[in-house]
């Protein structure tokens, strides 16, 4: 029987509460199966913990297949040495990684074009407990969503077990829960009630 999201998140925390490191579940940029620290210097869960907790739940609950997800995915920004690093990207295709490798290793622009058409979801992870969500949405998640060349895609901020959901419809990005958009489809960042998680 498939677990609920809450059950999966809770089980991951229980299973890993005494560990300092875990193995990555999906690619981290171009690498697989790397050791990831999940505690900070005070022994508390760090941002990486919340990243892998959420990714594990997406796979566990069968929302997405493991092979559809990548973390620390880089997209060019401005000149050839600047990149936008997206915490996690979910693609519509299990073969995205080969396309991504071709882009990253050979700077193959046609591969980048293909990759952008495959993006169905961008995710940013935080450990801010609801603080500065407006900033992270504007400077990180929204630019990440704009990398998708699909008419419709989803954006997520997962902040210390608080979930903030967004949708991009063509070039318009608003909260997924329409009741949180004060001015409906025309809502600006200040009108999306970003202090309220989903």
Backbone torsions as a table, in degrees:
resi	resn	phi	psi	omega
1	UNK	NA	134.4	-179.3
2	UNK	-72.1	136.6	178.4
3	UNK	-76.0	159.7	170.1
4	UNK	-80.7	164.9	178.4
5	UNK	-59.1	-45.1	-178.9
6	UNK	-61.3	-44.3	-179.9
7	UNK	-62.2	-43.6	-178.5
8	UNK	-65.6	-43.5	178.5
9	UNK	-60.8	-43.5	-179.2
10	UNK	-66.4	-42.5	179.7
11	UNK	-63.5	-40.3	178.9
12	UNK	-62.0	-42.2	-179.6
13	UNK	-63.9	-45.7	-180.0
14	UNK	-62.5	-45.0	-176.9
15	UNK	-65.9	-31.7	-173.1
16	UNK	-111.8	8.0	-173.0
17	UNK	-62.9	-26.5	-179.0
18	UNK	-101.0	3.3	-179.3
19	UNK	-91.7	150.8	174.7
20	UNK	-98.0	-28.5	-178.3
21	UNK	-136.7	153.8	170.2
22	UNK	-136.4	167.7	177.6
23	UNK	-90.1	138.5	179.2
24	UNK	-61.0	143.0	-177.7
25	UNK	-89.8	-27.2	-177.1
26	UNK	-136.6	170.4	-179.0
27	UNK	-57.9	142.1	172.5
28	UNK	-111.8	103.1	-169.0
29	UNK	54.0	-110.3	-176.6
30	UNK	-103.5	4.9	-174.5
31	UNK	-110.5	149.9	176.4
32	UNK	-119.5	155.6	174.0
33	UNK	50.8	52.5	177.2
34	UNK	-100.5	154.0	176.3
35	UNK	-77.1	130.0	-177.1
36	UNK	-121.9	124.1	175.9
37	UNK	-71.6	134.2	-177.6
38	UNK	-116.2	7.8	177.3
39	UNK	-127.1	148.8	175.4
40	UNK	-88.4	-174.4	-176.1
41	UNK	-65.4	-19.4	177.8
42	UNK	-92.8	1.6	-179.8
43	UNK	83.9	11.6	178.0
44	UNK	-95.1	156.1	178.8
45	UNK	-59.0	133.0	178.2
46	UNK	-98.5	-175.9	-178.9
47	UNK	-61.2	-35.6	178.9
48	UNK	-61.0	-36.7	177.9
49	UNK	-58.2	-48.4	-176.6
50	UNK	-66.8	-33.7	176.6
51	UNK	-59.9	-52.4	-174.9
52	UNK	-74.9	-27.8	174.8
53	UNK	-61.7	-45.8	-176.8
54	UNK	-72.4	-43.3	179.4
55	UNK	-62.4	-42.4	176.9
56	UNK	-58.3	-41.9	-179.6
57	UNK	-66.1	-39.8	178.5
58	UNK	-59.5	-40.0	-179.7
59	UNK	-74.6	-47.6	-178.6
60	UNK	-55.9	-43.0	-177.0
61	UNK	-85.4	2.6	177.2
62	UNK	63.3	30.7	173.2
63	UNK	-72.4	-39.2	178.8
64	UNK	-142.7	155.7	175.6
65	UNK	-82.6	148.4	-179.2
66	UNK	-52.5	-40.4	-175.9
67	UNK	-73.6	-5.0	178.1
68	UNK	-89.3	-9.6	-169.3
69	UNK	-111.6	137.8	172.6
70	UNK	-132.8	151.1	176.7
71	UNK	-119.4	157.8	-176.7
72	UNK	49.3	54.6	-178.8
73	UNK	-89.2	127.7	-174.4
74	UNK	-101.0	135.7	173.5
75	UNK	-127.1	142.6	-178.3
76	UNK	-65.9	144.6	-179.6
77	UNK	-138.1	111.5	-179.6
78	UNK	72.5	-126.7	-176.7
79	UNK	-75.0	174.8	-170.3
80	UNK	-66.7	-13.7	-178.7
81	UNK	-101.0	-3.2	-179.9
82	UNK	-104.6	139.0	-179.6
83	UNK	-135.6	148.7	168.1
84	UNK	-94.4	120.3	179.3
85	UNK	-100.6	118.5	-179.6
86	UNK	-98.2	130.2	-175.7
87	UNK	-56.2	-44.6	176.0
88	UNK	-152.3	143.4	177.2
89	UNK	-130.5	137.1	176.0
90	UNK	-111.6	130.8	-175.9
91	UNK	-111.2	160.2	-179.9
92	UNK	-84.8	3.2	-169.8
93	UNK	-137.9	130.0	180.0
94	UNK	-72.2	-11.7	-179.3
95	UNK	-97.4	11.9	-177.4
96	UNK	-56.7	-33.1	-172.2
97	UNK	-62.7	-38.0	177.8
98	UNK	-64.2	-40.4	177.8
99	UNK	-64.5	-42.9	179.7
100	UNK	-62.9	-44.0	178.9
101	UNK	-59.4	-41.1	-179.8
102	UNK	-63.5	-41.0	177.5
103	UNK	-65.2	-47.6	-174.1
104	UNK	-69.5	-40.8	-175.3
105	UNK	-82.8	-33.9	-174.8
106	UNK	-112.5	-0.5	-174.5
107	UNK	52.7	41.2	-177.3
108	UNK	-79.7	109.1	-174.9
109	UNK	-66.9	-34.6	179.0
110	UNK	-65.0	-33.3	176.1
111	UNK	-67.1	-39.0	177.6
112	UNK	-63.0	-41.5	177.6
113	UNK	-59.7	-44.2	179.5
114	UNK	-63.9	-45.1	-178.2
115	UNK	-58.5	-44.1	-178.4
116	UNK	-63.4	-28.1	178.7
117	UNK	-78.3	-14.8	-176.5
118	UNK	-94.4	-9.4	-174.8
119	UNK	-73.1	120.6	176.0
120	UNK	-109.3	-17.4	-178.6
121	UNK	-157.3	139.6	173.0
122	UNK	-119.1	139.7	-177.2
123	UNK	-130.6	135.9	172.6
124	UNK	-118.7	140.1	-178.1
125	UNK	-113.8	139.3	-179.3
126	UNK	-138.5	166.2	173.4
127	UNK	-133.9	49.8	-173.8
128	UNK	-106.9	-4.3	178.6
129	UNK	56.3	43.6	175.1
130	UNK	89.3	-4.9	179.9
131	UNK	-83.8	142.9	173.6
132	UNK	62.9	25.4	179.5
133	UNK	-61.3	-38.5	178.7
134	UNK	-57.0	-43.9	179.5
135	UNK	-63.9	-48.2	-178.1
136	UNK	-66.6	-35.4	176.3
137	UNK	-63.1	-50.5	-174.7
138	UNK	-68.3	-39.2	-172.8
139	UNK	-96.4	-18.7	-176.9
140	UNK	-122.5	-58.2	-173.9
141	UNK	-69.0	-46.5	-178.1
142	UNK	-60.5	-47.0	175.6
143	UNK	-60.4	-35.8	178.5
144	UNK	-64.6	-43.2	178.8
145	UNK	-63.4	-33.6	-179.4
146	UNK	-67.9	-16.8	175.4
147	UNK	-68.2	-26.2	179.6
148	UNK	-72.4	130.1	177.7
149	UNK	-98.5	12.4	175.4
150	UNK	-82.0	153.7	177.3
151	UNK	-65.1	-32.2	-175.5
152	UNK	-133.5	130.4	173.8
153	UNK	-151.4	167.1	-174.9
154	UNK	-112.0	145.8	174.1
155	UNK	-124.4	142.4	-178.6
156	UNK	-135.7	134.7	164.0
157	UNK	-112.8	123.1	177.3
158	UNK	-111.9	107.4	-172.2
159	UNK	-119.3	99.3	177.1
160	UNK	48.7	52.3	177.3
161	UNK	72.0	13.7	170.2
162	UNK	-104.9	137.1	-174.4
163	UNK	-112.1	129.6	176.0
164	UNK	-123.3	117.0	-174.7
165	UNK	-108.4	140.4	-179.0
166	UNK	-134.2	160.2	173.5
167	UNK	-134.9	142.0	175.0
168	UNK	-109.4	120.4	176.7
169	UNK	-118.4	108.5	-169.1
170	UNK	58.7	-116.7	179.7
171	UNK	-104.6	6.8	-177.3
172	UNK	-96.5	124.9	178.2
173	UNK	-116.0	125.9	178.4
174	UNK	-141.9	176.9	176.5
175	UNK	-66.3	145.6	179.3
176	UNK	-65.5	-42.2	176.5
177	UNK	-78.9	105.9	-171.3
178	UNK	-59.7	-28.1	-178.3
179	UNK	-66.8	-16.1	179.3
180	UNK	-86.5	-8.5	178.5
181	UNK	-93.1	103.7	-174.7
182	UNK	-57.5	-34.7	-179.7
183	UNK	-115.5	34.3	177.3
184	UNK	57.6	-138.1	-177.8
185	UNK	-64.5	-18.1	-178.0
186	UNK	-93.1	8.0	-176.1
187	UNK	-64.7	132.0	173.5
188	UNK	-88.1	177.5	-179.1
189	UNK	-52.9	-44.6	-177.9
190	UNK	-68.7	-14.0	-176.0
191	UNK	-107.6	21.3	-178.4
192	UNK	-112.0	13.6	176.5
193	UNK	47.9	54.4	-174.6
194	UNK	-74.0	-1.1	174.5
195	UNK	-85.5	-7.4	-178.4
196	UNK	-108.5	117.2	175.2
197	UNK	-74.2	165.4	177.6
198	UNK	-78.2	NA	NA
